[in-house]
Amino acid sequence: MEERRISFKIDGAAVIDQSISFRLLSKLLDGIQNTFFCIGLALTEREAKSTGRIPNYIQQACELRRVIEKPGSYEVVAEVADLYQNNLFDFDLGKKTLDSFNILINSLSENDANTISTTFPDSIHRRRILRSVETYCPRVGDEWEIVFKDTLRQKSNILNINVRELIQQAVSPPDIEMMTVTGKLMRLHLDEHKIAIYYQPTGRILDCYYDIEIEDFIIGNLKDLIQVTGHVQLDASGHPEKIIDANSISELDLSPVKYTKLSNSEVSLDLKKPIVVDPVFVGEEIILEFPDFNIIATGSSREDAIAAFEEDFIWLWREYVLENDEQLSGDAIKFKEQLCSWVKE
């Protein structure tokens, strides 16, 4: 099981007689685990978002468990989860996540931005992963650093204040993304054809210009939540900083979503009974949750959330219903039967 293990130690004055404060240890363990979740999200090619919940199956496949603590400088040996027993992936997500994590830490230690970009080509996933590492990098004045052992390359990689500065430089340049922003309509400048919306997650007022054709709609929805889709400049934390231009403006629609058929470009499933889901708007996302199948689909717009729900259901259909029973556990077979009970032959 050595190939599934990761070890790191904390060096510095924060370690006293082989002991370390619970607060610092908790910060490091939570941070490293979160980086594994973010990498797993990227490797499964889930939709890249600046925020969002980590699906349960990724958490299970990428879970780290403490194996042993070694004497000397405070050292922890952890092990990534075994190949997920329900055979949800055609590759070992936990092991692949561990390998990608080692590449990431090695690249940060050597200031190799090109390898990081190659390993995580999607900019939103890459920023999210780097920010997760930043949470457990030492700050100015901290009396400790983390040393990761890379058994593959037979070397040690150190996370210190220099790595924190490198990460901050990597995520600081403004990025322009096509995205949907939801906020409360606060101001309307008819003479300039400009609106200002209040973006609650950051408490920021965002200005954007609109086409004269939709002015009546805007006036009628003053003070309501609206969604603006267009080119948006992001700040260092991945939040909207400025709306460059708006392609469309619409009201936030939270009416129930009713599915009688679920389909994508390859699969179409007719349901025996409709699935009805009430959208909920939380933070920056519209959420469609269906506890019967543990589906929590999110999107910055209603359309994105609806499509994500369909993709999640079809993914479950492929991974369970289209799989041979011999490859599934007892619980997975029961879940397969539950899925079949909703879909027509």
N, C-alpha and C positions, 0 to 999 in steps of 0.2 A: 504493500500500500504506500510505499515511499513516494511513488510518482503522483500520488494524490495529496501530498502533504505540503504545507507551507509553514515556515518558521520565521519568527522575527524576535528581536530583542530590543529592549529600551535601554539606552546608555545615557549616562549623565548624572548630574547631582540629584535628579528627581528620584533616583533609585538609591535607597538607604538600607544597607544591610540586607540586600536581596528582596526588599519590600518596595511596594509602589502604591500610591493612593488609589482607592476605588474609583474616584472621579476621573483620573487620567486613564486608568485601564478601561473603564467603560467607554470613554470617548474613543479610544483607539479600536477596541473590538467592534463597537457599533459602526464606526467609520469604515473599517476594512470590509465588514460584512456588506455594508451598503454599496461599496465599490463593486463587489462581486455581483450583487443584484443588478446594478447598472450595466455591467459588462454582459451579463446573461441576457438582459433586455436587448442589447445591441446585437448580440450573436444570433438571436432568434428572429432578428429583423422585424421586431414589432415597430409600430409607427413611432417615429422619433418625436418626442415632445419635451418641452423644457421642464414640465412637471408631470406628475401622473402616478398612479398606484402601480406597484410591481405585482404582476399576476402571481397567484399562489403557486402555480406549477413551476415558475422560475425560482421562487423562493425555496421550494423544496429541492430542486435540482442543484442549486448553487449554495445551499446551506453549509456553513463552516461549523465544525465541532472541535472543541479543545481536546487534544490528545494527552498532552503532558506539559508541565512547566519544568524547565531545567534550572539548576542552580547557577550562580554567578550573576552576571547582569541579567535582569529579569527577562527571561526568554520563554516564549509561548510556541508550542507546536500544535498546529491545527490541521484538520483533514477535511477535504471537500466531500460532499455527499456522494454515495455510490451512484452508478448509472441508474437513473430513475426507473423504478421497477415496473411502472405502468407502460413503459416503452413509448413515451410521448414524442420522442425525437428519434431521428435516424442517425444521431451522433451523440456522444457523451458530453452533454452540455456542461456538467460540473467540471470535468477534466479540461475541456476546451476553455472554459472561463478561467481556470487556474493558469493555464498556459498563457492566455492573453494578459492576465494580471501580471505575471512575471515579466512579460515583454514590456508592459506599461511601466512597471517600477524600474526596470533596467534602463529604459529609454529616458525616464525622468532623471535618473541618477547620472546619466551620461549626456543630458541636455540634447537629446536626439528627437527633435520635433517631427522630422520626416517619418520616422518609424511609427510614431504615435498616430500621425495622420493616415498612414497606410494601414495600420491595424484597425483603426476606427474611422473609416472614411466619412461617415455621416456626421456633419458638424454639430447637430444638436445632441446626439448621443455622446460625441467626443467631449463636448463642453460639460455635459452632465457628469460623465465619468471623472473628468479632471477636477470638477468642483467637489466631488465626493472625496477625492484624495486630499484636496486642500483642507478639508475639515479636520484631518488628523496629522497635518504637517506642523512642525513647531513654528511658533510665532517669535518675533523679536523679544528677547528676554526670557524665553523658555529655557530651562536647564536640562533638556533631554533631546534625544533624536532617536529615530527608529532605524534599525539595521535589518534588512530582509536578506535571507540566505537564498541565493539562486543556485540550487544543486545542479541544474542543467549546464550552466556556464561556469560552475565552480568559482563563484565570486559573491561578494556582498554588495548590496545596493543600499545607500543611505538616503533617508528622507530627512532633510533639515531645512533651515530657513531659506537656503538658496533654491531648493525645489519649490517652496511656496511662492517665491518671487517668479520663478519660471512659469508656474501654473497661472499666476495672475496676469502675466504678460500674454500667455497663450489665449486666455479667454477675454481679455480686455478690448481688442479691436472690435468696433461695431459691426454687426452682421445684419444684412438685409434679408428678411424672409417673407414669403407670401404666406399670410396667416389670417385668422379671424380673431378679432379682439372684441370682447364683450364689456360694456360699461354703461353707466347711467348718463344719459344726455343732459349736460349741464348748461351749456351756452350755445346760442345760435346767432351767428353774424350774417344776416341776410345780404348785406351789402358786399361782403367778401365771399359769400357761399362757403362759409366755414363753420364747423361745429367743434365743440369741445366735450369730450366724454371723461367721466371719472372712472379710472381703472382701480377697482377696489384692492386687489392683491398687493399693490405697491403704494396706493394712495396718491397716484400720479394723475394729473390732468393731461390728456392727450388731445392735441388739435389735429384736424384733418379737413381737407377741402372736399366738396361734393358737387355733383352735377345738378344743374338747376331743375332737371326733370323730376327729381325726387324731393324737392323742397316741401311739397304739401305733406308727404309722409312724415318728414322730419318734424314739421310743425305740429302735426297731430300726435306725435309720440314724445313730445317734450317731457323730460323728467322720467321717462320709462327706460328700462334696459334695452339697449339696441346692440346689434352685432355689425361690426365694420370689417369687411374683408379687403385686403390690399397688401401693398408692400410696406413692411413694418421694420423699423430699425430697432434692434435689440440691445439692451445694455449688457454689462459684464455678467449679470446673473441670469441672462436669457429672458428677461422680461421686456415687454414693449416699452420703448423709450420715445419713439416718434413714429407717427403714421405718415409715410412718405406720400402715398396716394391711395385713394379708396376706389375699389372696383365696384363694390356693392354695399348697401346699407339696408338692414332689415331689422324687424323687431325680434326679440328673443321668443321663440316658439317652444313652450313646454307642454303642449297638448299631448295626450297619450299616443304612443306608437303601437300600431297593430300589425303584427306579422301573420300572414296566411301562407306566405311562401318565403323561403330563404334561398338566395342565389348569389353566385358570382359568375365570372366569365367561364368557369369550368363545371360548376355543380348547381343543380336546381332541386330544392326539396320542398314538396307540398306538405303542409301540416294537416294533421287530422283535426286539430282544434287550434284556434288562433292563440298566439302569444301576445299579450298586451302588457306594455311596460310604460310606466310614468317617468318621463325624464326629470332629472334633478340637476339644478345648476349649482355647482360648488367650486368656489375659487375661480378658476379659468376655464372649467370644462363642463360640458353637458354629460351626465352619467346615465347610462341605461343598465340597470341591475336586474338580473333574473336568478334568484337564489337556487331554484330547482337544479340548474346546471352550473352553478358557481360562475356565471358570466357577469363580469363588470366591464362594460364597454364604455369608452370615453372618447370624446372628440371636442375640438374647439367650436364646432358648429353642430347643429342638429343632424345635418346630412352626414358628417364625419362619424358621429356616434352611431347612427343607424347602420352605416356601412361596416363599422367596426364590430357591431353586434352580429351581423350576418357572417362576417369572416370568422369570428370566434366560434359560432355555432357550427359552421361548416368544418372548421378545423377539428372540433371535437368529434364530429361525424366521421371524418377521415381516420382520426387516430384511434377511435374505439370501434365504431360499427364496421369499418372496412378492414379491421385487423382480425386475424385468426384468434379464436378463443384460447388456443394453446399459449399465445404470447401475452395473455392478459391475466391479472390477478383476479381473485374472487370478487373484490370490490369493483374492479374495472368491468367485469362481466355484468354485474348488476347495473352499473352506470350505462353500459351499452344497451341493455334491455330497456332502461328508462328512456334513452334517446329514441330507440325504435318505436316506443309507444306513442311518441308525438308525431312521427312522420309516416305518411302513407307509403305503402309498398310501391 
